[in-house]
Amino acid sequence: MKRICIINVVGLTPRLLRHGETLFDLAGRPDESTLTDGSGNFAPWTSPLPAVTCTSQATMLTGLPPRDHGIVANGWYYRETQEIRFWQQARSLIEAPTFYDDFETAKMFWWFNQSSSAKYSCTPKPHYGCDGNKVFDVLDHTGCDLVNKHGPFPFFSFWGPGAGLPSSRWIAEASATVMRQNRPQVTLVYLPHLDYDYQRQSQQDPERVAEVDQCVRLLKAAAEDIDAQVVVVSEYGLVPVDRPVHINRVLREAGFLGIRNGPFGEMMMPGESKAFAVSDHQLAHVYVNDPAVLPDVRQLLESTTGINGVYDADELELDHPRSGELVALADGDAWFTYYYWLADDRAPDFARTVDIHRKPGYDPCDLFMTSKLRMAGRLMQKKLGMRYKMDVIPLQANLVRGSHGVHPDSADGPLVIGPHDSQPLPTDMREFADYARGLLE
């Protein structure tokens, strides 16, 4: 039986390869002259738009563009319920088969993992109490008792101000255990931490690559133990940014947003808005509930500084019912906030917390904190059993120094590393499902 281990190193680019010894070796030790063309065992490849986690993963696994698999971003507007929801985990949201459906698979922290066809899986899944309390945990369907073997999953390292290496290291160690114990035919491993600091800092620290390289080395050893070929993929490359674009504030000032004032701050009312944006890094879906204002909305956004272009969804292969009537792309050094309030004292209470399921857009400010002292005080309240609110996230979009979502130059974009004896490496994520099947035949 042929086996493969697909390691998703988020944020890895050709230009970063030389900073990781294991990755550099797997890629065939390319020189600078081949970074944009690919050589040996690696190739730059093209992601869908938006170049974000959920959309890229769905395209890799199905071989289809977003118009066909339906994952048009990390989150979107649910017209039936008039809600904006991000970071959903249900496999049923992907409206197409995935290549791993036909193989015994271990799916370790790749998205849309809940109720998937994978025989073995592990994914983050907190417990929520009726009093608002949250207990962090994972949904472990591997049969390996991962929490007892490796300790609790470090949730505070997976996202938030403390996001960093421990999450990737835990996933790598747990995945190595699953590979050796269960010997799956396909193993999908997600290593997230490389891009955290690359959103915090404009200069990409090589030390982060060296850290994730150690995780890859651990997984490579486990793959060799079960005679699995190693494939490395990345979803996108991050680029320096210094211009936040407050697209919903632009729409609000023009009179298109519906806003409800209340005791917990202002709330955006999507169903009562003529037009609003769902921001996801450097792409924003613009939903226009009133067709009469669509030309005005387009003209307004096209004249907004930091917006590179405004498109009909079909121009970007995003023509799916979940998409907005318009799609805005940011300039290469800009990104879209979800902010819709005009004064910070009217921001909703969740804006200052890591509340990824309530925020109506992606918020990279979750990676920062207002102060360590404030964080310590809130943690003390929690330990004492007091009511508390973890309001430690700043409302300073200019802190963000890296983003993704559009297509950068190929040396700074995503890549694939893998064997190519019997078939060429894919140069488009839509080709990956067939490439993976070919390795298993």
C-alpha positions in Angstrom: 0.0 0.0 0.0 1.4 3.4 -0.9 1.2 6.2 1.7 1.6 9.9 1.7 2.0 12.5 4.4 0.9 16.0 3.4 2.3 18.7 5.6 0.6 22.1 5.3 3.2 24.7 6.4 1.1 27.9 6.5 3.0 30.9 5.1 5.9 29.0 3.6 7.3 30.6 0.4 10.2 29.8 -2.0 12.1 32.7 -0.6 11.9 31.3 3.0 13.0 27.8 2.1 16.7 28.2 2.8 16.0 29.0 6.4 14.8 25.5 7.2 17.3 22.7 6.8 14.7 19.9 6.4 12.5 21.9 4.1 15.5 23.0 2.1 16.6 19.4 1.6 13.1 18.2 0.7 12.9 21.0 -1.9 16.1 19.9 -3.5 18.2 22.8 -2.1 17.2 25.4 -4.8 19.4 28.4 -5.6 18.1 32.0 -5.8 17.8 31.8 -9.6 15.1 29.1 -9.5 12.8 30.6 -6.8 10.3 31.9 -9.2 10.4 28.9 -11.6 10.8 26.0 -9.3 13.4 23.3 -9.6 14.1 19.9 -8.3 11.3 18.9 -5.8 9.4 22.2 -5.4 7.3 24.5 -7.5 5.5 27.8 -6.8 1.8 27.5 -7.4 -1.3 29.6 -7.8 -3.9 29.7 -5.1 -7.6 30.7 -5.6 -8.9 34.0 -4.6 -9.0 34.8 -1.8 -5.7 33.3 -0.9 -6.8 32.3 2.6 -6.8 29.1 4.6 -10.3 27.7 4.1 -10.6 28.5 0.4 -7.1 27.3 -0.4 -7.6 24.0 1.5 -10.9 23.3 -0.1 -9.4 23.9 -3.6 -6.4 21.6 -2.8 -8.6 18.8 -1.5 -11.3 19.0 -4.2 -9.5 20.2 -7.3 -12.2 22.8 -7.8 -12.4 26.6 -7.8 -14.5 28.3 -5.1 -17.5 28.8 -7.5 -17.8 25.0 -7.4 -16.8 23.9 -3.9 -18.5 26.9 -2.2 -15.8 27.9 0.3 -15.6 31.6 -0.8 -13.6 32.8 2.1 -12.8 31.9 5.8 -16.3 33.2 6.5 -19.3 34.7 4.7 -22.9 36.0 5.0 -25.6 33.5 5.6 -28.5 35.1 3.8 -31.1 32.7 5.3 -30.3 33.8 8.9 -28.8 37.2 8.2 -25.7 36.2 10.1 -22.0 36.6 9.3 -20.1 33.5 10.5 -16.4 32.7 10.3 -14.3 29.6 11.0 -17.0 26.9 10.7 -15.7 23.3 10.9 -18.5 21.2 9.3 -17.3 19.1 6.4 -20.7 19.5 4.8 -19.9 23.1 3.9 -17.6 21.8 1.1 -20.0 21.1 -1.7 -17.9 18.6 -3.5 -16.0 15.3 -2.9 -12.4 15.4 -1.6 -9.7 13.2 -2.9 -9.1 11.7 0.5 -12.7 10.3 0.6 -11.3 7.2 -1.2 -8.5 6.5 1.2 -8.0 5.6 4.8 -7.0 9.1 6.1 -5.8 10.8 9.3 -6.8 14.5 9.2 -5.0 16.5 11.8 -6.2 20.0 12.2 -7.0 20.7 8.6 -10.1 22.7 8.3 -13.6 21.3 7.7 -12.7 18.3 9.8 -15.9 17.8 11.7 -17.9 14.8 10.4 -15.5 14.3 7.6 -14.8 11.0 5.9 -11.4 10.7 7.5 -11.1 7.5 9.6 -8.9 9.3 12.1 -9.1 13.0 12.9 -8.3 15.6 15.5 -9.6 19.2 15.5 -10.0 22.0 18.1 -13.4 22.0 19.7 -14.0 23.8 23.0 -16.9 23.0 25.4 -19.3 25.9 26.0 -21.3 26.2 29.2 -24.7 27.8 29.5 -23.2 30.5 31.8 -20.8 31.6 29.0 -17.9 29.6 30.3 -15.6 28.0 27.8 -13.3 24.9 28.4 -10.7 24.3 25.7 -10.4 20.8 24.3 -10.0 18.9 21.0 -12.3 16.5 19.2 -10.0 13.4 19.1 -11.2 10.6 16.8 -7.7 9.0 16.4 -7.9 6.2 19.0 -4.6 7.5 20.3 -5.7 9.3 23.5 -3.7 12.3 22.4 -4.4 14.6 25.3 -3.2 12.0 27.8 -0.1 11.3 25.7 0.9 14.8 24.8 -0.9 17.0 27.3 -3.7 19.5 26.7 -3.6 21.2 23.3 -2.2 24.7 23.8 -5.2 26.7 22.7 -3.7 30.1 23.7 -0.8 29.3 21.3 -3.2 28.4 18.4 -4.7 31.9 18.2 -4.6 35.2 20.1 -1.8 37.3 21.6 0.1 34.2 22.7 -0.1 32.4 19.3 3.1 30.7 18.4 5.2 27.6 18.2 3.6 25.4 20.9 0.5 24.8 18.8 2.5 23.6 15.7 4.7 21.5 17.9 1.8 19.8 19.6 0.1 19.0 16.3 3.3 17.6 14.9 4.0 15.4 17.9 0.4 14.2 18.0 0.4 13.5 14.2 3.6 11.5 14.5 1.9 9.4 17.1 -1.2 8.8 14.9 1.0 7.9 11.9 3.0 5.3 13.8 0.1 3.8 15.6 -2.6 3.8 12.8 -0.4 3.8 9.6 -3.0 5.7 7.6 -2.7 5.8 3.8 -3.1 9.6 3.8 -2.1 11.9 6.6 -3.0 15.6 6.5 -1.1 17.8 9.0 -1.7 21.5 9.5 1.2 23.5 11.0 -0.1 27.1 11.6 2.4 29.1 13.6 4.7 30.5 10.9 2.3 33.2 9.8 1.5 34.6 13.3 4.7 36.7 13.6 4.6 37.4 9.9 1.3 39.3 10.5 2.8 41.1 13.6 6.1 42.1 11.9 6.9 43.4 8.4 10.3 41.7 8.5 10.0 37.9 8.3 12.2 36.4 11.0 14.1 33.3 9.7 13.9 31.9 13.2 10.2 31.1 12.7 11.1 29.0 9.7 13.7 27.1 11.7 11.1 26.4 14.3 8.5 25.0 11.9 11.3 23.1 10.2 11.9 21.1 13.4 8.2 20.1 13.3 8.6 19.0 9.7 11.7 17.0 10.7 9.7 15.2 13.3 6.9 14.4 10.9 9.3 13.3 8.2 10.8 10.7 10.6 7.4 9.3 11.4 6.5 9.2 7.7 9.7 7.2 7.0 8.7 4.8 9.7 5.5 3.9 7.9 7.0 4.2 4.4 5.0 7.3 3.4 6.1 9.9 0.9 6.3 13.4 2.2 4.6 16.3 0.4 4.7 19.9 1.8 2.2 22.5 0.7 1.5 26.1 1.7 -1.7 28.1 1.3 -0.4 31.6 0.7 2.6 33.9 1.2 2.4 36.9 3.5 3.4 40.4 2.3 4.2 43.5 4.3 1.3 45.9 4.7 0.9 49.3 6.4 -2.5 50.5 5.2 -5.7 49.3 6.9 -8.8 50.0 4.8 -11.9 50.4 6.9 -14.3 49.4 4.2 -17.4 49.2 6.4 -16.8 52.7 7.7 -16.7 53.9 4.1 -20.0 52.3 3.5 -21.5 53.5 6.7 -20.5 57.1 6.1 -22.3 56.9 2.7 -25.4 55.7 4.4 -25.4 52.1 3.4 -25.0 50.3 6.8 -27.7 49.4 9.2 -26.5 50.0 12.8 -28.2 49.2 16.1 -27.0 51.0 19.2 -27.1 49.1 22.5 -25.7 48.5 26.0 -22.8 46.5 24.6 -21.8 48.9 21.8 -23.0 49.3 18.3 -24.0 46.2 16.3 -23.9 46.0 12.5 -27.3 44.7 11.2 -26.5 43.0 7.9 -30.1 42.2 6.9 -31.1 45.9 7.5 -28.1 47.3 5.5 -28.3 48.3 1.9 -24.7 47.2 1.5 -22.0 45.9 3.8 -18.6 44.2 3.5 -17.3 40.9 5.0 -13.6 41.5 5.2 -11.1 38.6 5.0 -7.5 39.8 4.9 -7.0 41.5 1.5 -10.4 40.5 0.0 -13.8 41.7 1.0 -17.2 40.3 -0.2 -19.6 43.2 -0.5 -23.2 42.2 -0.1 -25.7 44.6 -1.7 -29.2 44.0 -0.4 -30.7 46.8 -2.4 -29.9 46.3 -6.2 -30.7 50.0 -6.9 -27.6 51.1 -5.0 -25.1 48.6 -6.5 -23.7 51.1 -9.1 -23.2 53.7 -6.3 -21.5 51.2 -4.1 -19.2 50.1 -6.8 -18.2 53.7 -7.7 -17.7 54.6 -4.0 -15.4 51.6 -3.4 -13.5 52.1 -6.7 -12.6 55.6 -5.5 -11.5 54.5 -2.0 -7.8 54.7 -1.3 -6.2 51.3 -0.7 -8.7 49.3 -2.9 -7.1 48.0 -6.0 -10.2 46.9 -7.8 -13.9 46.0 -7.4 -15.2 43.0 -9.4 -18.2 41.0 -10.1 -17.9 37.6 -8.4 -17.7 35.7 -11.7 -14.5 37.6 -12.7 -12.7 35.9 -9.8 -14.3 32.4 -10.0 -16.3 33.3 -6.9 -19.7 33.3 -8.5 -21.5 31.2 -5.8 -24.6 32.1 -3.8 -22.4 32.6 -0.7 -20.4 35.4 -2.3 -21.1 39.1 -2.3 -22.6 40.9 -5.2 -19.3 42.6 -5.5 -15.8 41.6 -4.5 -13.1 44.2 -3.5 -9.4 43.5 -3.6 -6.9 45.5 -1.6 -3.7 47.1 -2.9 -0.6 44.9 -2.2 0.4 46.9 0.9 -3.2 47.2 2.3 -5.7 45.0 4.0 -9.4 45.2 5.0 -10.6 45.6 8.6 -14.1 44.6 9.6 -14.5 47.8 11.8 -17.8 49.6 11.3 -18.0 51.9 14.3 -16.9 55.5 13.9 -15.8 56.1 17.5 -13.9 53.5 19.6 -16.2 54.1 22.6 -19.1 52.7 20.6 -17.2 49.5 19.4 -19.0 46.3 20.4 -17.7 44.6 23.5 -16.5 41.6 21.5 -14.1 43.8 19.5 -11.6 43.9 22.4 -11.7 40.1 22.9 -10.6 37.1 20.9 -14.1 36.2 19.8 -13.6 34.8 16.3 -17.1 33.5 15.9 -18.9 36.9 16.8 -16.6 39.2 14.8 -18.2 39.9 11.4 -14.8 39.6 9.7 -11.2 38.5 10.2 -9.3 40.4 12.9 -5.5 40.1 13.0 -5.5 42.5 15.9 -6.3 39.3 17.9 -2.5 38.7 17.7 -1.7 41.7 19.9 -2.7 42.7 23.5 -3.2 46.0 25.1 -0.9 45.2 28.0 0.5 42.2 29.9 -0.7 43.7 33.2 -4.3 43.9 32.0 -4.1 40.3 30.8 -2.7 39.2 34.2 -5.6 40.9 35.9 -8.2 39.2 33.8 -6.6 35.8 34.3 -6.6 36.4 38.1 -10.3 37.2 38.0 -10.9 34.0 36.1 -8.9 31.9 38.7 -10.8 33.5 41.5 -14.1 32.5 39.9 -15.2 36.1 39.3 -17.1 37.3 36.3 -14.6 38.7 33.8 -14.2 39.8 30.3 -10.9 39.1 28.5 -10.9 42.5 26.9 -7.2 42.7 26.1 -7.3 43.2 22.3 -6.3 46.7 21.0 -8.4 48.5 18.4 -5.3 49.7 16.5 -5.4 48.3 13.0 -2.0 50.0 12.2 -0.3 47.4 14.4 -0.7 44.8 11.7 2.3 44.4 9.5 1.6 41.5 7.2 -1.3 40.1 5.3 -2.4 37.9 2.4 -5.4 37.2 0.2 -4.3 38.4 -3.2 -1.5 37.0 -5.5 2.0 38.2 -4.6 5.1 37.6 -6.8 5.8 33.9 -7.1 8.9 33.9 -4.9 6.7 35.3 -2.1 3.7 33.1 -2.8 2.7 29.6 -1.8 4.6 26.4 -3.0 4.4 22.7 -3.2 7.2 20.3 -2.4 7.0 16.6 -3.4 8.1 13.7 -5.6 7.8 14.2 -9.4 9.2 11.1 -10.9 5.9 9.8 -12.4 4.0 13.1 -12.8 4.9 16.8 -12.7 4.4 18.9 -9.6 1.2 20.9 -9.8 1.5 24.7 -10.5 -2.1 25.4 -9.5 -3.9 24.3 -6.4 -6.7 22.9 -8.5 -4.3 20.3 -9.8 -3.3 19.0 -6.4 -6.1 16.4 -5.8 -5.1 14.6 -9.0 -1.5 14.8 -8.1 -2.1 13.3 -4.6 -4.2 10.5 -6.2 -1.4 9.8 -8.6 1.0 9.3 -5.7 -1.3 6.7 -4.2 -1.9 4.6 -7.3 
